[in-house]
């Protein structure tokens, strides 16, 4: 009986401490009420990133509506993938790249200035010329993972916007 009480007390204290420190489960964001209805625009409405952001917005109970004067707008301005050389083989061929997926987006609120944000996701990529076919598939998967992470960071940024 005493052991049950001690276990119950420890469990209660751990829940209390984790709630008090601001811990949140991954994927559960507290989006401000003013951003619960958004208009989403993008350079390419049918891009993979736009699709992922739209999906993340719906998962966070954000209604997507047509543009109007009193509706906040999330505008995906640009996304790009840059590649820089990290290391070379003794033969001079590239052995390793650093991939940077860069997203620029803006949030415009009614009667407020447009706020611009940037997200950068970086990954290292080994390039072995002997496995060219497998490397192209690996690159596709890596880019997809980077886009998913960028979409998640965009939602995190929405949750952190301070509204006056």
LINKA-V508749 format. One record per residue. N is the residue number from 1. RES is the residue in one small letter. PSI is psi in whole degrees, 0 to 359 (* if undefined). OMEGA is omega in degrees with one decimal (NA if undefined). NEAR is the number of other ideal C-beta (glycine too) atoms within 10 Angstrom. Layout:
n & res & psi & omega & near
N & RES & PSI & OMEGA & NEAR
N & RES & PSI & OMEGA & NEAR
//
This chain:
n & res & psi & omega & near
1 & x & 319 & 179.5 & 5
2 & x & 322 & -179.9 & 6
3 & x & 321 & 178.4 & 7
4 & x & 318 & 179.5 & 8
5 & x & 319 & 179.1 & 9
6 & x & 315 & 178.3 & 10
7 & x & 317 & 179.2 & 10
8 & x & 319 & 179.2 & 10
9 & x & 318 & 179.0 & 10
10 & x & 317 & 179.1 & 10
11 & x & 317 & 178.5 & 10
12 & x & 317 & 178.3 & 10
13 & x & 320 & 179.8 & 10
14 & x & 322 & 176.6 & 10
15 & x & 317 & 179.6 & 10
16 & x & 315 & -179.0 & 10
17 & x & 320 & -179.5 & 10
18 & x & 327 & 177.3 & 11
19 & x & 325 & -177.4 & 10
20 & x & 337 & -177.3 & 8
21 & x & 0 & 179.0 & 7
22 & x & 11 & 179.3 & 6
23 & x & 133 & 175.7 & 8
24 & x & 146 & 174.9 & 11
25 & x & 144 & 179.2 & 6
26 & x & 133 & 178.9 & 7
27 & x & 353 & 177.6 & 11
28 & x & 105 & -176.0 & 9
29 & x & 147 & 178.4 & 18
30 & x & 89 & -178.9 & 9
31 & x & 133 & 178.1 & 17
32 & x & 147 & -176.8 & 14
33 & x & 325 & -179.3 & 8
34 & x & 340 & -179.2 & 14
35 & x & 12 & 179.3 & 18
36 & x & 346 & 174.7 & 12
37 & x & 122 & -175.3 & 14
38 & x & 157 & 167.4 & 19
39 & x & 127 & -177.9 & 16
40 & x & 126 & 174.7 & 18
41 & x & 158 & -178.9 & 16
42 & x & 158 & 174.2 & 19
43 & x & 321 & 179.4 & 12
44 & x & 101 & -176.4 & 10
45 & x & 340 & -175.5 & 11
46 & x & 15 & 179.9 & 7
47 & x & 161 & 179.4 & 14
48 & x & 319 & -179.9 & 14
49 & x & 316 & 179.2 & 21
50 & x & 318 & 178.2 & 19
51 & x & 317 & 180.0 & 14
52 & x & 319 & 179.2 & 19
53 & x & 316 & 178.1 & 24
54 & x & 316 & 179.0 & 17
55 & x & 317 & -179.7 & 12
56 & x & 322 & 178.7 & 19
57 & x & 316 & 179.1 & 21
58 & x & 322 & 178.7 & 11
59 & x & 334 & 179.1 & 12
60 & x & 20 & 175.9 & 17
61 & x & 39 & 176.3 & 8
62 & x & 122 & -178.5 & 21
63 & x & 132 & 176.1 & 11
64 & x & 126 & -175.7 & 13
65 & x & 171 & 175.5 & 12
66 & x & 160 & -177.2 & 6
67 & x & 137 & 173.0 & 9
68 & x & 171 & -176.0 & 10
69 & x & 330 & -175.5 & 6
70 & x & 15 & 179.9 & 8
71 & x & 129 & 174.3 & 16
72 & x & 150 & -178.7 & 21
73 & x & 133 & 171.3 & 16
74 & x & 116 & -176.3 & 24
75 & x & 115 & 175.5 & 16
76 & x & 107 & -173.2 & 22
77 & x & 317 & -173.6 & 14
78 & x & 143 & 168.2 & 11
79 & x & 142 & -177.5 & 21
80 & x & 157 & 176.8 & 9
81 & x & 121 & 177.8 & 14
82 & x & 150 & -178.2 & 12
83 & x & 128 & 176.7 & 13
84 & x & 151 & -176.3 & 9
85 & x & 131 & 176.6 & 11
86 & x & 320 & -179.1 & 14
87 & x & 161 & -178.3 & 12
88 & x & 152 & 170.1 & 11
89 & x & 162 & 177.6 & 12
90 & x & 338 & 179.1 & 6
91 & x & 350 & -180.0 & 7
92 & x & 352 & 176.8 & 6
93 & x & 152 & -179.9 & 10
94 & x & 130 & 179.1 & 15
95 & x & 326 & -174.3 & 15
96 & x & 136 & 177.0 & 14
97 & x & 157 & 167.2 & 18
98 & x & 121 & 178.9 & 14
99 & x & 134 & 176.7 & 17
100 & x & 118 & 176.2 & 15
101 & x & 119 & -173.5 & 21
102 & x & 129 & 178.0 & 16
103 & x & 131 & 173.5 & 22
104 & x & 129 & 178.9 & 15
105 & x & 162 & -177.5 & 24
106 & x & 148 & 175.4 & 14
107 & x & 124 & 177.1 & 20
108 & x & 126 & 178.7 & 16
109 & x & 150 & 178.2 & 18
110 & x & 136 & 177.8 & 11
111 & x & 40 & 179.1 & 7
112 & x & 160 & 178.0 & 12
113 & x & 152 & 176.2 & 7
114 & x & 133 & 178.3 & 10
115 & x & 123 & 179.9 & 13
116 & x & 144 & -179.9 & 12
117 & x & 157 & 177.1 & 17
118 & x & 144 & 176.3 & 12
119 & x & 130 & 175.6 & 19
120 & x & 127 & 176.2 & 13
121 & x & 129 & -178.6 & 19
122 & x & 142 & 176.8 & 12
123 & x & 149 & 171.9 & 14
124 & x & 146 & -174.3 & 11
125 & x & 116 & 177.7 & 16
126 & x & 135 & -177.4 & 13
127 & x & 103 & 177.4 & 19
128 & x & 113 & -175.9 & 12
129 & x & 343 & 179.9 & 11
130 & x & 342 & -178.9 & 6
131 & x & 53 & -173.8 & 12
132 & x & 319 & -177.7 & 9
133 & x & 315 & 179.2 & 7
134 & x & 326 & -178.1 & 10
135 & x & 326 & 178.4 & 16
136 & x & 321 & 176.8 & 9
137 & x & 319 & 178.1 & 10
138 & x & 321 & 179.5 & 14
139 & x & 319 & 177.1 & 16
140 & x & 314 & -179.8 & 10
141 & x & 321 & 179.2 & 9
142 & x & 317 & 178.7 & 17
143 & x & 321 & 177.7 & 17
144 & x & 316 & 178.3 & 12
145 & x & 321 & 179.4 & 13
146 & x & 322 & 177.4 & 23
147 & x & 319 & 178.1 & 22
148 & x & 315 & -179.9 & 16
149 & x & 322 & 178.1 & 15
150 & x & 317 & 178.3 & 21
151 & x & 319 & 177.4 & 23
152 & x & 319 & 179.3 & 18
153 & x & 328 & 176.5 & 16
154 & x & 320 & 178.1 & 22
155 & x & 321 & 176.4 & 20
156 & x & 320 & 178.7 & 14
157 & x & 319 & 176.8 & 17
158 & x & 320 & -179.6 & 23
159 & x & 336 & -176.4 & 15
160 & x & 358 & -179.0 & 12
161 & x & 131 & 177.0 & 15
162 & x & 125 & -178.2 & 6
163 & x & 129 & -177.8 & 11
164 & x & * & NA & 6
//
